[in-house]
Structures are given as structure tokens and as C-alpha cells.
Amino acid sequence: QVQLVESGGGLVQAGGSLRLSCAASGRTFSNYAMGWFRQAPGKEREFVTAISWSGSITYYADSVKGRFTISRENAKNTVYLQMNSLQPEDPAVYYCALRRGAPTHVGDTYDYWGQGTQVTVSS
């Protein structure tokens, strides 16, 4: 089994920044992709960003492009989400997810999920 633990969420003013981390432990694989998704109250879970094993392939939702950056450190089995210029539409529970193979934007293709970390933006 794989365990994913997110951290770094919190309260930030609009326009501010946060950096989320997601550490994987347990049974790990080589060549796995990582993704970030978010879910706001009353809304469906939505894709935020994803990254390939090598880091050479990244995908972003249009709503976060240019503001959020995904990166990873494979030696630490950790993926990061740098969130800048946070907006009132960004608050949600942010989840990291892991899947073997290439990154996708489809949540159902991911095999393992973290418990989520809350991001709140004050105006």
C-alpha cells in the first residue's frame, strides 16, 4: 500500500502564496505520476495539476495556469504545489494523488489519494 500525506494548507490573504507538500510512503514504484486535485464545498472534485515521474511533463488546469507550479523530488518521494496569487475561487480541500505511468487530468485514473489539506483564502 501507498500512503500519501499532504501538508502546507492554511489561511492566506487573497494575492498571497502557499506551498503544499505531499509525501509518499509505503510501497512505492518507479515511474509514477502525481497529481493535485481540489474540491470546494458543494462542488465536484476538479483537476489542478499533474506531473510525470521525470518532471518533464506537466499539466495545469486553465484556472491555475501561470499561478500554480507543480514540482517533485523523487529522492524524497515528495511532490510540491506552489500556489501564488491565490484568488477567492481557490479555496478548497486540496488532494494529492498517485498513479503508475503517465500523468492524466482524470481523477478516476489515480490509484492512491491523500487525506487532503484545507486551503482558505480571505479577501
VOKOLRO-547188 format. One record per residue: residue in three letters; x, y, z of N, C-alpha, C in turn. Coordinates in nm, 3 decimals, padded with zeros to 5 digits. Atoms other than C-alpha are relative to their C-alpha. Layout:
<pts>
['ALA',[X,Y,Z],[X,Y,Z],[X,Y,Z]]
...
</pts>
This chain:
<pts>
['GLN',[00.083,-00.120,00.000],[00.000,00.000,00.000],[00.087,00.125,00.000]]
['VAL',[-00.066,-00.128,00.004],[00.097,00.358,-00.056],[-00.078,00.098,00.086]]
['GLN',[00.063,-00.106,-00.079],[00.027,00.637,00.189],[00.048,00.135,-00.053]]
['LEU',[-00.030,-00.136,00.042],[00.011,00.998,00.080],[-00.045,00.095,00.109]]
['VAL',[00.032,-00.095,-00.107],[00.023,01.277,00.334],[00.028,00.141,-00.050]]
['GLU',[-00.014,-00.139,00.041],[-00.040,01.638,00.236],[00.026,00.089,00.121]]
['SER',[-00.021,-00.100,-00.103],[00.074,01.937,00.436],[00.017,00.135,-00.066]]
['GLY',[-00.024,-00.134,00.051],[00.107,02.311,00.400],[-00.122,00.085,-00.023]]
['GLY',[00.120,-00.080,00.016],[-00.253,02.418,00.380],[-00.014,00.102,00.111]]
['GLY',[00.024,-00.100,-00.103],[-00.386,02.711,00.578],[-00.078,00.117,-00.054]]
['LEU',[00.072,-00.122,00.033],[-00.532,03.058,00.566],[00.098,00.102,-00.056]]
['VAL',[-00.085,-00.100,00.062],[-00.386,03.320,00.337],[-00.088,00.109,-00.058]]
['GLN',[00.075,-00.110,00.061],[-00.497,03.658,00.212],[00.001,-00.013,-00.152]]
['ALA',[00.005,-00.003,00.146],[-00.603,03.700,-00.147],[00.125,00.067,-00.054]]
['GLY',[-00.125,-00.050,00.055],[-00.296,03.755,-00.359],[00.122,-00.061,00.062]]
['GLY',[-00.112,00.062,-00.068],[-00.081,03.559,-00.120],[00.039,-00.134,-00.058]]
['SER',[-00.056,00.127,00.050],[00.105,03.231,-00.159],[-00.001,-00.106,00.108]]
['LEU',[-00.015,00.116,-00.085],[00.111,02.885,-00.012],[00.076,-00.106,-00.077]]
['ARG',[-00.067,00.113,00.062],[00.323,02.581,-00.077],[-00.048,-00.128,00.067]]
['LEU',[00.045,00.130,-00.049],[00.168,02.239,-00.039],[00.105,-00.106,-00.029]]
['SER',[-00.088,00.116,00.020],[00.368,01.921,00.001],[-00.082,-00.127,00.012]]
['CYS',[00.063,00.132,-00.008],[00.269,01.560,-00.046],[00.111,-00.103,00.002]]
['ALA',[-00.104,00.101,-00.016],[00.492,01.284,00.082],[-00.060,-00.140,-00.015]]
['ALA',[00.043,00.139,00.021],[00.452,00.925,-00.036],[00.086,-00.094,00.083]]
['SER',[-00.073,00.101,-00.076],[00.548,00.632,00.181],[-00.066,-00.136,-00.020]]
['GLY',[00.051,00.134,00.018],[00.496,00.260,00.198],[00.057,-00.061,-00.126]]
['ARG',[-00.045,00.060,00.126],[00.517,00.062,-00.120],[00.006,00.107,-00.107]]
['THR',[-00.013,-00.100,00.105],[00.650,00.296,-00.385],[00.046,-00.067,-00.128]]
['PHE',[-00.033,00.052,00.132],[00.710,00.244,-00.751],[00.092,00.096,-00.070]]
['SER',[-00.067,-00.092,00.089],[00.932,00.385,-01.010],[-00.100,00.037,-00.108]]
['ASN',[00.084,-00.045,00.110],[00.772,00.576,-01.294],[-00.146,00.018,00.042]]
['TYR',[00.137,-00.034,-00.035],[00.465,00.709,-01.117],[-00.022,00.149,-00.015]]
['ALA',[00.039,-00.140,00.014],[00.285,01.031,-01.185],[-00.071,00.046,00.127]]
['MET',[00.068,-00.059,-00.114],[00.150,01.265,-00.921],[-00.091,00.111,-00.048]]
['GLY',[00.093,-00.106,00.036],[-00.145,01.495,-00.939],[-00.054,00.070,00.123]]
['TRP',[00.072,-00.074,-00.102],[-00.320,01.759,-00.735],[-00.142,00.027,-00.050]]
['PHE',[00.140,-00.028,00.027],[-00.696,01.792,-00.726],[-00.054,00.081,00.115]]
['ARG',[00.061,-00.076,-00.109],[-00.925,02.012,-00.523],[-00.151,-00.014,-00.005]]
['GLN',[00.145,00.006,-00.010],[-01.280,02.010,-00.402],[-00.048,00.105,00.097]]
['ALA',[00.062,-00.103,-00.083],[-01.472,02.307,-00.273],[-00.137,-00.049,00.046]]
['PRO',[00.131,00.044,-00.050],[-01.791,02.269,-00.067],[-00.109,00.012,-00.106]]
['GLY',[00.109,-00.003,00.095],[-02.085,02.179,-00.287],[00.041,-00.013,-00.145]]
['LYS',[-00.048,00.010,00.138],[-01.868,02.134,-00.594],[00.064,-00.136,-00.024]]
['GLU',[-00.067,00.123,00.037],[-01.725,01.842,-00.782],[00.151,00.016,00.019]]
['ARG',[-00.145,-00.001,-00.002],[-01.364,01.747,-00.741],[00.051,00.042,-00.137]]
['GLU',[-00.053,-00.045,00.127],[-01.156,01.917,-01.008],[00.151,-00.016,-00.005]]
['PHE',[-00.143,00.013,00.026],[-00.816,01.866,-01.157],[00.068,00.135,00.016]]
['VAL',[-00.080,-00.121,-00.013],[-00.548,02.120,-01.069],[00.126,-00.010,-00.086]]
['THR',[-00.126,00.014,00.071],[-00.217,01.992,-01.200],[00.052,-00.141,00.017]]
['ALA',[-00.062,00.132,-00.009],[-00.012,01.678,-01.261],[00.140,00.005,-00.059]]
['ILE',[-00.140,00.001,00.042],[00.350,01.586,-01.320],[00.045,-00.144,-00.023]]
['SER',[-00.054,00.132,00.032],[00.532,01.293,-01.473],[00.114,-00.037,00.096]]
['TRP',[-00.108,00.048,-00.086],[00.796,01.084,-01.299],[00.126,00.086,-00.016]]
['SER',[-00.123,-00.077,00.025],[01.081,01.277,-01.462],[-00.018,00.148,00.025]]
['GLY',[00.026,-00.142,-00.015],[00.913,01.611,-01.416],[-00.003,00.075,-00.132]]
['SER',[-00.008,-00.067,00.129],[00.942,01.683,-01.785],[-00.138,00.029,-00.059]]
['ILE',[00.137,-00.022,00.048],[00.566,01.667,-01.842],[-00.085,00.050,00.115]]
['THR',[00.092,-00.055,-00.099],[00.325,01.885,-01.650],[-00.127,00.045,-00.070]]
['TYR',[00.129,-00.047,00.048],[-00.041,01.966,-01.698],[-00.060,00.092,00.106]]
['TYR',[00.065,-00.093,-00.091],[-00.236,02.252,-01.547],[-00.141,00.028,-00.047]]
['ALA',[00.132,-00.051,00.033],[-00.598,02.348,-01.532],[00.014,00.145,-00.043]]
['ASP',[-00.007,-00.138,00.049],[-00.662,02.673,-01.714],[-00.014,00.101,00.113]]
['SER',[00.028,-00.094,-00.109],[-00.780,02.831,-01.392],[00.122,00.029,00.087]]
['VAL',[-00.117,-00.021,-00.085],[-00.439,02.795,-01.227],[00.128,00.023,-00.080]]
['LYS',[-00.118,-00.015,00.084],[-00.204,02.823,-01.521],[00.063,00.137,00.021]]
['GLY',[-00.070,-00.126,-00.023],[00.058,03.088,-01.458],[00.006,00.041,00.145]]
['ARG',[00.001,-00.033,-00.143],[-00.016,03.098,-01.086],[00.053,-00.113,00.086]]
['PHE',[-00.040,00.117,-00.076],[00.049,02.745,-00.963],[00.113,-00.072,-00.073]]
['THR',[-00.109,00.077,00.057],[00.361,02.535,-01.015],[00.015,-00.132,00.076]]
['ILE',[-00.021,00.131,-00.061],[00.399,02.163,-00.953],[00.145,-00.041,-00.021]]
['SER',[-00.137,00.051,00.011],[00.737,02.005,-00.886],[00.011,-00.124,00.088]]
['ARG',[-00.016,00.121,-00.080],[00.874,01.689,-00.732],[00.146,-00.028,00.029]]
['GLU',[-00.132,00.048,-00.038],[01.174,01.544,-00.555],[-00.011,-00.151,00.019]]
['ASN',[00.017,00.145,-00.006],[01.186,01.172,-00.628],[00.083,-00.064,00.111]]
['ALA',[-00.082,00.055,-00.108],[01.464,01.111,-00.378],[-00.074,00.005,00.135]]
['LYS',[00.078,-00.015,-00.123],[01.220,01.226,-00.110],[-00.143,-00.051,-00.016]]
['ASN',[00.138,00.044,00.029],[00.908,01.076,-00.272],[-00.101,00.109,00.033]]
['THR',[00.082,-00.115,-00.036],[00.756,01.421,-00.243],[-00.032,00.084,-00.123]]
['VAL',[00.043,-00.093,00.104],[00.558,01.645,-00.474],[-00.046,00.128,00.067]]
['TYR',[00.033,-00.130,-00.056],[00.501,02.015,-00.420],[-00.098,00.073,-00.091]]
['LEU',[00.087,-00.089,00.075],[00.240,02.265,-00.527],[00.021,00.141,00.054]]
['GLN',[-00.019,-00.140,-00.035],[00.349,02.626,-00.518],[-00.117,00.079,-00.056]]
['MET',[00.119,-00.075,00.041],[00.041,02.845,-00.527],[00.023,00.148,00.027]]
['ASN',[-00.020,-00.145,-00.010],[00.087,03.214,-00.596],[-00.127,00.072,-00.045]]
['SER',[00.115,-00.082,00.040],[-00.165,03.494,-00.644],[-00.131,-00.071,00.028]]
['LEU',[00.121,00.074,-00.035],[-00.432,03.299,-00.460],[-00.121,00.091,-00.009]]
['GLN',[00.121,-00.075,00.028],[-00.781,03.410,-00.551],[-00.117,-00.056,00.079]]
['PRO',[00.118,00.048,-00.075],[-01.123,03.381,-00.386],[-00.059,-00.129,-00.056]]
['GLU',[00.053,00.125,00.056],[-01.206,03.092,-00.622],[00.088,-00.121,00.029]]
['ASP',[-00.092,00.110,-00.027],[-00.910,02.884,-00.500],[-00.025,-00.080,00.128]]
['PRO',[00.019,00.076,-00.123],[-01.027,02.779,-00.151],[-00.066,-00.135,-00.025]]
['ALA',[00.050,00.136,00.017],[-01.087,02.406,-00.131],[00.084,-00.091,00.087]]
['VAL',[-00.088,00.104,-00.052],[-00.955,02.087,00.014],[00.084,-00.049,-00.117]]
['TYR',[-00.091,00.041,00.105],[-00.651,02.000,-00.192],[00.051,-00.141,00.030]]
['TYR',[-00.041,00.139,-00.013],[-00.570,01.635,-00.250],[00.113,-00.031,-00.097]]
['CYS',[-00.097,00.053,00.094],[-00.263,01.475,-00.394],[-00.036,-00.145,-00.032]]
['ALA',[00.033,00.134,00.046],[-00.288,01.153,-00.587],[00.116,-00.057,-00.080]]
['LEU',[-00.110,00.070,00.067],[-00.056,00.895,-00.738],[-00.056,-00.106,-00.094]]
['ARG',[00.036,00.107,00.093],[-00.086,00.671,-01.039],[00.127,-00.049,-00.069]]
['ARG',[-00.113,00.052,00.076],[00.154,00.446,-01.221],[-00.011,00.048,-00.143]]
['GLY',[-00.003,-00.039,00.139],[00.260,00.561,-01.562],[-00.012,00.150,-00.018]]
['ALA',[00.002,-00.140,00.040],[00.186,00.890,-01.731],[-00.103,00.080,00.080]]
['PRO',[00.099,-00.083,-00.069],[00.007,01.183,-01.567],[-00.125,00.019,-00.085]]
['THR',[00.125,-00.033,00.068],[-00.354,01.249,-01.654],[-00.074,00.104,00.083]]
['HIS',[00.083,-00.096,-00.071],[-00.617,01.503,-01.556],[-00.126,-00.066,00.054]]
['VAL',[00.121,00.073,-00.039],[-00.874,01.235,-01.478],[00.022,-00.065,00.136]]
['GLY',[-00.018,00.050,-00.136],[-00.910,01.166,-01.109],[-00.019,-00.149,00.014]]
['ASP',[00.028,00.142,-00.013],[-01.051,00.819,-01.155],[00.113,-00.090,-00.045]]
['THR',[-00.113,00.081,00.046],[-00.727,00.704,-01.314],[00.110,-00.009,00.105]]
['TYR',[-00.101,00.003,-00.106],[-00.531,00.765,-00.994],[-00.033,-00.109,00.102]]
['ASP',[00.018,00.117,-00.086],[-00.475,00.474,-00.760],[-00.001,00.032,00.148]]
['TYR',[-00.014,-00.031,-00.142],[-00.389,00.639,-00.431],[-00.024,00.149,00.022]]
['TRP',[00.037,-00.137,-00.034],[-00.510,00.953,-00.260],[00.041,00.033,00.142]]
['GLY',[-00.024,-00.047,-00.134],[-00.409,01.159,00.037],[-00.130,00.041,00.068]]
['GLN',[00.119,-00.035,-00.078],[-00.647,01.280,00.306],[-00.045,00.143,-00.026]]
['GLY',[00.035,-00.137,00.035],[-00.642,01.638,00.183],[00.050,00.102,00.100]]
['THR',[-00.039,-00.112,-00.085],[-00.534,01.972,00.320],[-00.081,00.122,-00.041]]
['GLN',[00.092,-00.112,00.026],[-00.756,02.277,00.352],[00.078,00.126,-00.035]]
['VAL',[-00.052,-00.131,00.038],[-00.670,02.600,00.174],[-00.114,00.100,00.008]]
['THR',[00.101,-00.105,-00.017],[-00.863,02.910,00.274],[00.060,00.133,-00.041]]
['VAL',[-00.047,-00.130,00.047],[-00.831,03.250,00.112],[-00.094,00.107,00.053]]
['SER',[00.080,-00.111,-00.052],[-00.950,03.565,00.285],[00.013,00.119,-00.094]]
['SER',[-00.001,-00.116,00.090],[-01.048,03.869,00.085],[00.027,00.127,00.076]]
</pts>
